[in-house]
Amino acid sequence: MSSIKKLAGQTVWYGLSSIFGRFINYLLVPILTGILEVDEYGKISTLFVIAAFLNVVFTYGMETSYFRFSSLQPEQKVYNTVSTSIWISTVIFTAILLLFVSPIASFYELSKNPEYVTWIIWIVAFDTLAVLPFAKLRYEGRPRKYAFIKILNILINVGLVLFFFLICKKHYEKDVDSFFSGLYRPEIGLGYVIIANLIASGITLLLLAKELFKFRFELNQKFWKEIMHYSWPLIIVGFGGIINETIDRTMLVKLLPGTTQQNFTETGIYSANYKLAVLIVLFIQAFRLGAEPFFFKQSVNENAPRVYARVMKFFIIACCFCFLGVTLFLDIWKHFMNVNKHPEYESGLKIVAVLMVAKIFLGAYYNLSVWYKLTNRNLTGAWITLGGAAITILFNWIFIPIWGYMACAIATILCYGFMMVTSYLLGQKHYRIPYAWKKLVAYIVICILIFGLHQAFLLLGLNPWINRIVGLALIGVFTLLIVNVEKKEFQRLPYIGKYFSPKPA
């Protein structure tokens, strides 16, 4: 239990940085949706799709390789090799991409503002150099420093966005000759969102200077080739993951039958509602940050499979509560999209529950993927991810012209469902883990039924507060179910276990 307790403690810290950071960043949604037009918000989403793809190329699986080989070789030796490789490749990739800014901007319908793409490339470069220093903090079990830097990054980013749009822009509109108005140029427009991100990424890199330069520039070719043999399939895994997560935005712009502006508007609606899956996304992100080094370190223990199975159980239960916490109170969450000013965002609420179930599948897959990383079968993981990507692309290609962004949501759940089931079946053959899969599937199904029951209750058209009270009651019923079924598990947990233990006679 001590190992799970340690993972839980680290996840809390990683979660603190993710939740606080995302919450602050999430406050930008009503601000940006209020300032920017819906099609401009769609452009911002598209730009960060570019960044997501580039991040996979720039990092090429080195973060996971660092964790894997540090459990087998001296950590400093591994850190020296992977850091040297990342530095060399980042310089090369950045130089090459800067030569092709115009074609990239043209492909993404951004020819009028190619500088946006240039700034995104520099953000990716800075973020790539920060990947291994952050990984080192995670490996060494220093989540507090990790959380501090991540939170500060978000505060700087959000603070600068507010500064440019709420102060500089307003001064420019009132008095062109003022100091603050001189810092605002209307032709840059939404580019200030990217500039704020770029400055924040640069400051983050400076704060990681100690870890950043805590390596000796060396590249043992034999050892580097061994690492690359392990990591290159992870590039495919990363590409497949990014395709599954982001290509739907690009396909919406390209495949919807409307004008470019109309398509960007639909993309903006989809992207804003996609963010309502924030609770599960935050939890999965926090969990992954602690779980990846944890899984590799646990692999040397004899009872590792049982530990992995218990981690999966607690993970799914937490995801179920996240699902209910969002889907039963969508009438509250929708206000984060500034629906009063842009009521068209509300039309996308129908996809939220679908996306949240998809995220549960994705989180389960992250847990299940431990088998191929520990058995050095990363290529199998790559094929699984490519299968999911094929489902995403094919389904969206066929159905986006018919169903619009609803096709994207359905494709997401089909993709992650396929990846989850396939990884489980293959994993049980190569690295058997005793997952209580029947119980976990039952929990997910019950949550979906509760959501359906609540939706049916909403048809009565009662007062919103009555609907919310019913939502809380349904969460209470699910809580009692979990406590009753998992009572023995809760008794073994630190701190709260005493509340579930039978009282002495």
C-alpha angles and dihedrals in degrees: 000000000000091000092053089044089054091048090049091050093051091044088056091056094044088044091051091057092043097044097042092042094045091044092054090043090045089060085067090067096074090039096050094040087052095048101035128056116248092253090051090052086053090054091053089053090050092050092055089049085063089051092051092054092046092050090062092051094046097048098035095190096302094131094060090040089055091056093044098049094039087065089055105032137033106293095227092053090053093045092051092052100044093042092051090049093049093049094051095045094045092056091048096045093046093051092049095047093049087061091058102044095119097053091047092049090048093052092053093047091251101117092130092061110033089155088074089065091047091055091047090054091054091048089054091049093052093044091050093054088051095053098082096041088054090046090052091054089052093047092049091049097245102139094152095066089041091053093045094054094043092050092046090050090056094045091052092046095048093040092055093047090053090045094053098042105031100035112020096037093048091048089049091052092049104035121010091193098057123109095245094046088057089063093057126076115182093210089066091056113151087010087088088073088060094043090054090051091048093052091047091051091051093051090047090055090053091051089054093051093115093056093034094062096032092107139082116238103246136131116194100196096208094050092041090054089051090053092046091050087058097040105042094079087053087065088062090045089052094047091048090049093050091047090053093047103040118010091086089073092055092044091051090056092047103038107036111101096231132090120286090260092049091049092050087051091055089047089052092052091049093046094048092051090044087063091061087076083070098120096059092039091053093048093047091048093049091046094050093051091058099031102056097063089034093057093050093048091047092051092084092059121093095227095047095119092056090049091051090050093052091047089054091051094053090043094055092046091053091048091052091056090048090052093052092043091061107031096048092052104039090132087068099038093052091071090070086072093059092243091171091070098030107030090173089080089068091065089071096059090097091074097053098085091046092051093047093054087049089053091052088054090049092051091049089051091053088056093046094048090073090088097065093041092053095044094045092243096130090140089064088053088051091054091049091052092046089052089054091047091051090053091049095049097041096046093046092045091055102037108030091081088052106035103019117207092351085073088057092054093048091046089053094055092045091049097050092040090056092047093048096050095042093048091049094050094046093041093056089058097049105027112011116212119181098234115176087228098163091056093045093049089050091054091053093047091049090052091052090049090050089052090049091049091051092049089053090050090053089062088072088072096224128160112298092237090057089052090052093048089052088050091054090047091053091051088050091053091051090048092054090049093052093045091050096047097040099037094123091050092051091049089061094052119103119250097002097047092085090064091060099042117104112260116244114256 
